[in-house]
Amino acid sequence: MQEDFSPLFLSLPKRVTSFLTLKKKAQNVHFLSVYPLQFLARSCIMITLKRFTFLRVVLGRGVERKFWALMASSMMNGGYSVEEEEKKKNVNVGGGVEDVYGEDNATEDQFATPWTVSVASGYTLLRDPHYNKGLAFSEKERDAHYLRGLLPPAIFTQELQEKKLMQSLRQYKVPLQRYVAMMDLQERNEKLFYKLLIDNVEELLPVVYTPTVGEACQKYGSIFRRPQGLYISLKEKGKILEVLKNWPERNIQVIVVTDGERILGLGDLGCQGMGIPVGKLSLYTALGGLRPSACLPVTIDVGTNNEQLLNDEFYIGLKQRRATGQEYAELLEEFMTAVKQNYGEKVLVQFEDFANHNAFELLTKYSPTHLVFNDDIQGTASVVLAGLLAALKLVGGTLADHKFLFLGAGEAGTGIAELIALEISKQIKAPIEETRKKIWLVDSKGLIVNSRKESLQHFKKPWAHEHEPVKGLLDAVKAIKPTVLIGSSGVGKTFTKEVVKAMASFNEKPLILALSNPTSQSECTAEEAYTWSEGRAIFASGSPFDPVEYDGKVFVPGQANNAYIFPGFGLGLIMSGAIRVHNDLLLAASEALAAQVKQEHFDKGLIYPPFSNIRKISAQIAAKVAAKAYELGLASRLPRPKDLVQHAESCMYSPVYGCYR
């Protein structure tokens, strides 16, 4: 079928028009042929944005996508298309998918389609964080891209830039200053930000995420400089799809969304909770290898009940009480529908820091229809289960041989409990109703027992067992005699000296997990756990603690950080094209992480591997998750790669500077 593209000629330079006309007459080439499109892409730098918009009308979205891809590749590759480059190199880019942006995008189905394109040169190039290299531009690049005089004459390698920045960061004594410095770097030089984070992950993870991100969210209004995600408020009700289209990237693979009602253990921070999605997605890229342009942070602003914020002149969100009920549900429904409509069936939506009453309901409602994941419920559960599976090497027995007591029966506590029960059920082939009886929960009113069942929230009812009422945690520890004590209460200093000593009195190696974040909310410190248990406790926490010396021995506390799980888990879902999240995928992630703990780690008392090798760990987790997705028939990317670990590693974004011609 021949295309009549004469209307397009009216908006193009004469030399382009004449070329396409001659091409058509001489060779009778179909308009979709790559050759006229390549020439068009190389010749249209001077076309106005209005005419670019006209291209969408004339060409249609399918051809427009190809045009933009060729336009971008032409600008970034000195006139060569990506296809020509690959033929010259005789290699595949990112597993065989063309990489228009100079990123690794093997997990994409199609070209990215920028909403607008600008010529990346001169002053504009230096202000574009995706392409800016600072002083790393070579002499040839400075000439080719009009950078002469815009940079000092020195040329720094990326490694030298990294060294300089780490020296600067270490001079800051206040963690929030480091956080702000890292965010500034992300906004001006994206690749250097991720290179810094990947190469120094153990040092910088507490800076860009917990515990510092908690303080950053509390002060977000004061440190706010430029938006880093999409803010969808009640003002946008009825036009959320339009708002999503305002985001410049079209090929989104993962969205992290919060409504700010329960940020870490800090409570309702409203619109200022945006620090959480931004931080999580930074880790998706640094630890899991997803491309930055494929990640979208979103805050749903329905107001806040935080009086301090409502009275703060610098608060950046809606100054009204939180919307609830039907108004809230309709906004979330519109958001979820628009996300699927705009980004497709396979976009991963990760719910983050929603309050209990909404978190469970949203997960239950959208799990059957969307690819959704709640990190507080499912991610926390998966990372804790991994630690428990690894800890069996130190405490002995199987998971079914142990008795578990939780302080905290919210989304984290019940989520962990359910996954433990599922794993035990899988191991001993018993009904989950039976395996739940090995797990006890304590909430603000005491031990959850049958006599309280009528007054319990629905997500607590499965954990109500037959037992006489018990009020406090210490009494519950003495009554239940657990081998594992898990804190997910969000209340600090609740694992008291008496509680830890009681655990140590009937366990040779009591397993104590103080998971609440940030550090100020941790149920106890590493030093307290080791000291009060006389060096016998196996300890892990949600926030990082320094090594502890006790009785001449150095103990290295583990960190049950969700960052072990969600980046690799998300990569596994995306690279397999999974369309739904199944509990078996979470179990696969836990088992994969537990398998990465080696004897050298156990010798230090660790039940998690060090973060220094996190990308390799994420690749292993992604491979196991993808394998399970293929096994369950949830994967849509066919055929299945032969080596899933190798494929996962090939899909990972690399922050190394590219060369511009």
C-alpha positions, 0 to 999 in steps of 0.5 A: 500500500502506497502512502500519500505523504504530500501534506507532510511536504508542506511542512518540510524544508525543500531539500527534504521534499525534493529528496523524498519526491525523487526517492518515491518516483525513482524507486517507488519506495513505501513511505515506511521504508527506513531510508527516507525516514532516516534522511528525514530524521537527519534533515529535520533539525530545523523543523519547529515543534508545531511541525513535529506535532504535525508529524504525529497527525500525518504519520500516526503513532506507529510511524511517528515512533520510528521517526523519533527513534531515527531522529534521536539515533541520528543526533546522538550517532552523528548521522548513523541509525542504530541499525547501521551502527549495529551492522558496523559493530556486528553486536547486539545492544542490550540483548538485541533491542535497539537502544535509542537513548544510549541506555540498555533497554533490552526489556523494552518492546519498542522504541521510546517515543519522546514527547519532544526532541531537542538538539543535544548540543552546546549549553542545552547538552550541559543542562540535560542530565541524561547526556551531560558528562561534565568535564568528561567531554573529549576534545572532539566532542567539545568541537562537535557539540559546540562546547568550546568555552562552555567548559574549563579546558581540563578533561576529567574521566568519569572515575576522576569525577567519581573520586572528587565527588566522594571526597566532597560527600565525605566532608558533609557531617550532616546526612541530609546535606549528603542527601541534598548533594546526591539529589543535585547530582542526579538532576545534573548528571544522571550517569555519574549519580548512578555510577557513584551509587553503584560503586559505593552502594554500602556507603551511599544507600543509607544516604539516598534511602533509609534512614536519611530519606525519612528526614528528607521527607519531613523537610521536603518542602524546605529542600524542594528545588525541582520536581522529580516525579508526577504529582496527581492531586484531587485537582487532577480528578477527571484528567489523570490520563492527560497528566500522565501524558505530560510526563516526557517518557512514554515507555514506562516499565515501573511506577512507584506510587504513594499517597504519603499517609504512612511514610516509614514510621513517621506517619502522615507526610502528605505530598512530601512523601515523594522522597520515597518513590524517588528513592525507591526508583533510584534503587531500581536503577542502581541495584536492579539495572532498570533504565532511569527513563523507564521509571516513574515516581508518583505521589497521589495527593488527597490532602494530609491530616498532619496539623504541622504541615497544614500550618506550614507556609512551605508545605508543597501539597494540598492544604486540606484534610485527607479525602476518604471513602468514595472520593479517595477510591474514585481517584485511585480507580481513575489513576489505575485505569489511566496507567494501564491505558497509557502504559499497557498491561505489563507496567509494574505499579508498586504501592508504597507507604499507604496506610493499613486501611488502604494498603490491603484493600488496594492490593486485593482490589487490583491484583487480579487486574493489574501487575501490582506489588506492595513493597511494605506487605510483600517486599518486606515479607520476602526479604525477612523470609530470606533472612529466616531461611538463611538463619536456619544454617545458624540456629538449626532445624527447619522453618516448621520447627520454629515458633514466631512472635511478632510485635506489630500486626499491620501491613508489614507484620501480617505480610511477613507472617503470611509468607512464612506460613506459605513457605512452611505450607510448601515445605511440609505439604500442610494446609496454610490454616495449620501452619499459621498456628506457628505464628503469633502476633501482638498489637497495641492491645496485646496478643491476638487471640480468638476471644478478640476476633470480633473486634479485629480488623479483617487482616488480623483475623487469620492470626487469632489463635486459641490462648488466654488474653495477654497484654504486654510483649514481655508477657507474650514472650514468656507465654509463647516462648518463641524462637524468633522475635520480629518487630514491625511496630514502628515504635522504637525501644520496644524490645527492652532489656527484659524482653531480650533477656527472656528470649535468651533464657530459653533459646541458645541463639535467639533470632531477633529482627528489629525491622522498623524504620528509620533508626529512631523507630527501631525496636532495639539497637544492634548493641542492645541485642548483642549485649543483653543476650550476652553475644548469643543473639542473631540480629538483623534490623531494618535500618543499618547499624555499625558492627558491635564488639562484645566480649572480644568478638566483633558482631556485624549486624545484618540489614533486612532491607527491602532493597535486597528484594524489590529491584531484582524482583521488579527486573524479573517481572519486567524481563519475563513480561509477567502480567500478574504477581503470584505468591510463588514469585515472592517465595522464589525471590526469598529462596534466591536471596537466601542462597546468596548467603555464604559461609564467610557471611555466617562466620560474621553472624550475618544472615544477609549478603553484603550490598557490595555485590547487590547487582549480581544478587539482583540478577540471581533473584530476577532469574529465579522470579522470571523462571517461576513466572514462565513455569506458572504461565504468567510470562509473556516474553517468548521464547524464554531465554536459555540462560536467565541469569545471563539475560538478566545481567544483559538487561541491566542499565550501565551508567558508563559515559558513552561517546558522542560524535 
